[in-house]
Amino acid sequence: MREPNTPPFFVRPGEAALYSVQERKRTLRETLVREVFDSDLLKQTRPLVADSTHSMSSKRQGPADMYNMAGFANLDVITEQLSFKIRNLVDKGDFEVQEIQRELLQVLAAELFSMPEKTEGLILHSGSEANEAALFLAKQATQKKMVLTSNLTHQSVARACDKLDMEAMQIDVDPTFGYGVSAENLESFLTKYADKLAAVVMTAGTTQLGTNEGFSDPPLGKFCRENDIWLHIDAAYGGTIMNLISDEYPSGIYPHLTEARSVTVDAHKFVGVYGCSALLLPRWSGQQSIGSEVSYFESKAAALGTTRSAFEAAVALATMKALGREGLKKLAHTCHNKAVAVADRLEKGGLHMMVGIESGVVPIELGSQRAVNYMRATLKEKGFLVSPIHIKGENYEKWGIRIVVTPKAEMTDENLQKFTEAAITAYKEMPD
């Protein structure tokens, strides 16, 4: 990391270095804390990308995006980290970049999951990539091919199984059981296939409902350890918000973390810019690897790609450090509380939630695909984009729409109020 006597992070052409590094960091922290909790300031923030002249422009025009899982990003932080855009994340010869990786993994592991600070891992570009890497390691470690999932598991797991010549076996969640897997069904499956299972994938914060799917009984971690099964937790979204609010709303994944072999988490679904995910490896033995390193330079996980920008990791780390754990916790509680408030207003207006709010996902139940199509089209005309929910089990089919409250520009109190009113009106005017 930078020494205390080095120049400030970034000085624009023609400007003097007015602040010391310490003063700059203090000012940045005060700015971020003020921005993320001020709705008026939040209205002025937009998802941003850098064009070829390094100026910043709005990423999206048109209806408000109410469903993408995007995090908070401050323009000053983005600008300060632009030099990392042309530095290689996997180059072991770039010591500053490697320190950013090490420190980001430490923050993600220790602050979000209370894992040991020396937890190993890989900084990757997406949760899908991290899930695939986890299953690759599971196959390599166990020499088995079967993977246990639920019908709420992210589709990236099934796709990874196709690529890796593994077999995804699915257990249906039960809508009458809070969309969780019953202990009886889980125990029956584990007993039947224990000798064939390479991995169990449990989800913390499912994409469609924002819940845990209930892989808890019987004691799953102990069973996996005793039967040489790789326990992977896909916490790409839920791992951040659900664990940061766990002081008030206990997280269902904590009991399993001591036995988990890998955990997927997406920093960019909470803070930072798109493209920063991690595969945490709390029980990394050093005997497993993603693949052989390339010969032309010393690298880390180069089999996943030998050229990866360090920019996204640098932005995520700078934001997390500036906010601190208490700032991150407050931000998570703010998202959850807003989601709960939206759900309450919708239910008072006659709509129903598919399940209680456990994160920032607001899953609105509808009766059919036709109703989903109507609501999405009507809400789009009113200026709001929502995503569909479709959960299919052996004996049921459920439909709905959802929004996701994350710390992004669209999630102001005013915007959420307008969305709620539009959704209630659309629902009441829906044709039979």
N, C-alpha and C positions, 0 to 999 in steps of 0.2 A: 504494500500500500504506500501512498505518498508519505514522505517524511514531513515533519512539522514545519520545516523551513522552506518547503517548495512553494512555487507560486500558486495562486488560486487556480481552481479547476479550469476556468475558461474566461478569457478576456476577449471581448469583441474587438475587431480591428478599429484602431483609433481611440480606444478606451484605456484608461490607466488601471492598474491593479489596485483598486481602492481598499480592498479588504484583505486581512490575513485569512489563512485557511480556517482558523478557528472561528473568526468572526463570520466568515462566509457560511460555514456549516450551521452556526447558531441562527443566522438570518434565514437560511433555507428551511431549517426545522420550523421556525415560527411561521414562515409563509405557508408551508404544507399543512401544518396543523390548522391554521386559519382557513385555508382553502377547502379542505375536505369536509369541514363541518359547517360551511357557510353556503346556504342554498343560493343566495344571490351571486356569490362568486362562482359557484358551481355551474350556473347557467352560462357563464362566459367561457367555460372550459369545453373543449371538443376533442374527440379522438383525433390525434394529429399524426401526420406523416411528414417527413422531410422531402422537399423536392430538390432538384439538382443544384439550386442556388442556396440551399440550407434555410430558406424561408419556410414557414409552417403554414399549412392549409388544412381546411376541414376535410375529413375523410368521407363524410356522408352528407348527402343532400336529400330532401324529401321527408317522408314520414319518420317519426321518432322510432329508433330501434329499442324495443322494450324487452328483447329476449337474449341477445348475445351476451355472453359472460365476459365482459371487458372490465379492466380495472382502472383505478385512478392513476393518471400520469400528469405531472406538472411540467409545464413548458420549459422552465429554467433547468430542471433536472435533465430533461431530454436533450436540451442544447448542450449542457455541460458534458454529457457522455458521448457526443457525436464522434469524437476521435476514435472511440472503440468500434465504430462501424467498420473500420478497415483493419481491425486487429483480430487475429484468429483465436477463437475460443479453445481450440484443441492443441495449440502450439505450446508445448512444455517449455520452450525457450523464452516465451514471453512471461516473465515472472509476475508482473503486475496483473495480467489477465488470470493466471493460475491462482493468485491470491484472491481475486474477486470470486472465482469459482469456489474456492475453499471456504471463504467467508459466507457466501450465499448459501451453500449447503449447510453450514453450521447454523445460520439464522433459521432456515426452513426446518431443520431437524429439531433444534433445541427450542425455538420459540413457538412453533406450531404444533409439534408432537411430543415435546419433552423427552426427546431422544438424547443420547450422549452427544456432546459437542463434536466428538471425533467421528461421528457417523460419516461413512463414505457415500459416494453417489456420483451421478452424472448430470450435468446441465444439458438439457435437450431443448428441442424446439416446440414440442407439443406433448400433450398427455397421451395421444395415440401412439406416438413414437416411444414414449416411456413404457406404456403397456406392452408394446411389442418387444422391447428390450428385456423386460421382466420375464416374459414367457420364453424368450430365447434362453435366458439364464436358467429358468426352471427346467426346460427340456435338457439342457446341458448337464445340470446338476443331478437330476433324477433318472435320466435315460428313459423317461416315460412320456406319453403323448396326450393323455386325457386332461381336460381343463373343465372344472366345475364353474358354472356361471348361473345367473338368474335371467329372467326375461326383462329385467331392468338394467342389466349390464350394458355398458357402452359398446356400440357396434364395432369399435376399434379392436376389441378383444377377439371377436369372431373373425374379423379380417386378418388379424395377426395369426390366428390359428391356421387359416387357409395358407398363408405365406410360409408358415413354419412346419407344415405337415403335422399339425396337432388337431385334436378333435374336441370341439366345444360341446359340452353336455349341459343342458339348461334345466333348471328347476323353476317352476312358475311361482311367482309371489301370489299371495292370496289377498284380493281386494277387501275381503271381510276381516282380514287380520292386519289392517293398516298397511297393505301392500308389502308385507313381510313374508319371508319363507318360514313355514311352521317348523318347529323343532323336530317333529316326528318325520316330516319329509326329508329334512336335512340329515338327520341321523340315519335314516334308511338308505339314502343315497351314499353317504360316506361309508357305511358298513359294506354295501354291495360292491363299491368300486375302489376301495382303499388301495389295493395293490396295483391299480392302473392309473391312478391320479398323479399327474405331474404337478398340478397347481390348482389351488382354489382362489378365485378372484372375488373378493368382497368389495363392495362400493360404499364409500362414505360420501353421501350427497349425490344420489343418482341424477342423471341429466334431466330426466323427464319430470321427476317429482321433488328432487332435492332432499331425499330421505336416505336412511340406511335400509338395505333390503333384508336385514334381520339374520345375517349369518352369525349367530351368537351362541346358540345352544344346539348340541352339546358343546363343551369347551373346545372351540375349534382349533386354537393355537396348539394346545397340547396334543390333540389328535393328529394334526399335520406333522408336528415334530416327531411323534412316535411312529408315523407311517411314511416318513421320507416324502412328504408333500410340501411343495413350495407355497407358502401363504403370501399372496400379493394383495395389497390394499390399494384400490383405485380411488384416491382421494383428490383427484385432479381439481375438482371444484370444492367439494365439501370439506376437504382437509383443512382449508384455510378458515372459512367462516365458521364452520361447526365447532372447530377446536378452539377458536378464539372466543367464542361465546360460551364455552363449556363450563365456566364458573357458575353460570346461571342455568344453562341447559346442557346437562351432561352428554358428552359425545359417546356414541355407541362403539367407537373403534378403539378407545383407549385400552380396554382389556386385552386386545389382540396385538398391540404394538410390540410387546416384549417377545412375541413369537414370529412376527412378520419378517419375511425375508426381503421384501421390497415394498416401497410405497411410492405411488405416483402423485405429484402435486404440481399444479400450474400456478406459478406466481402471477402470471398476467391476467388471471381471472379475478384478481383482487387489487393488485397494484402493478404499475409498470406498463410496458407496451407489449403487444402480441409477440409471441415467439420465445417465451421464457418458461420452460418447464423443468422438472427435475425428477430423476429416479433415485430415491433415497434407498440405501442399502445398509440397514442397521446391523446386519450379521454378515457383512462382506468378509470372506475368508481369504481373498487374494488368489484362490485357486480357480475361481471362475472368471471368465472375461468375456467381453462383447465380441472379441475377435482379435486376430493378429494385427499388430501395429504396422503401419507402412514403413518402408525402409529409408525413405529420403529425409525424414526429420523426426525427432523425438516428439511423440504426440500422446494425447489422452483420448481413448475411445475413438481412434481414427477410423475404425471399421464402420462407424456410423456416418462418416463423412469427414473428409480431411480439411474442409474449409467452412468454418462456421463463425459468423460475426459474434463478437463479444458484447455488442451494444446492448442487446436486450437484458442480459444478465447484469450489466453495469447499471442500467436504469432501475431494475428491480431492487438491487442491493442498496443503491443510494436512497431510494424512496423509503425502503424498510428501515434503514438506519436513521433517516431523518425523523420518521414518525415514532420510532421506538415501539416496544411491545405494548405499552399503554395506549399509544395512538392507534396501533393496529387493532387492538381489542375494542376500542371505542368505535372505530370505523366498522368493524364487524357487527357490533351491537346495533349501530345505526341502520345498517342494511337489513338486519333481521327484524328490527322494530318497524321499519317502513313496510316490509313485506307483510308482517302481521296486521298492520293498520289497513293496508290495501285489501287483504283478505276479509277482514272484519266488515269493511264498507261494502264490499261486493256481496257478502252473505246477507247483509241487511237489505240489499237491493234485490234479493231473490236468487242470486247465483250460489253455487255450492262448490266447496273445495274438494278435490279428490282425496286429500289427506291433510293433516295438520301441518302448519308451516314449521319446518325444522331448520331452514337456512334462509336463502333469499329467493327461492323459487316459489312462485304463486301459481299452483296448478288448478285451473278452473274446469270443473267437470261439465261435459256436454253429452248429449244422448246419441250422437251419430256423426258419421263423417260429413253428412250434409250440414249439420249444425256447425261443425268446425269450419267448413268452407264458408258458410254464411258469416260467421263471426269474424273470421280473418279478413274477408273482403270488406265487410262493413267498417271494421276498425281501421283498416288501411285507408279507406276513404276519409275517415275522421282524423287521420294523421298518426296512426300507431301501428307498428309492425309487431305481431305476436307469432309464436311458433306453435305447431300442432303437437298434441300428445296422442299417441296410439300405442296401447299396451295390449298385446294379444297373448292369451294363455290357451291351454288345451280346451278349457271349458268356458271361456269368457273372452270378451273384447271390449275394451274401454277407450273412450275418446275424450279429448279435452283440448284446451289451449293453455299456454303459460307465458308469464313474463318472469324475468329474473332481475331482482334488485341487487345490483353491484354498485361500486362507487364511480359510476360513469356519468357523463354529462346529462344524459336524459332523465336521471332519477332524482330530479328535484321534487319537492313537496307539491309544487304547483302542477308539474307535469303528471305526477302520479294521481293527483286529484282529478285532473281532466280525463286521464285514461279511465279511472274508475267510473266516472259519470258516463263516458262514452260506452263502456262495456255494459253497464246496467241498462242504458237506453237501447242498445243494440239487442240485448237479450230479450227485453220486454217487447220489442217490435219484430222479433224473429217469427217468420211464417210457421204455421203448424206443419 
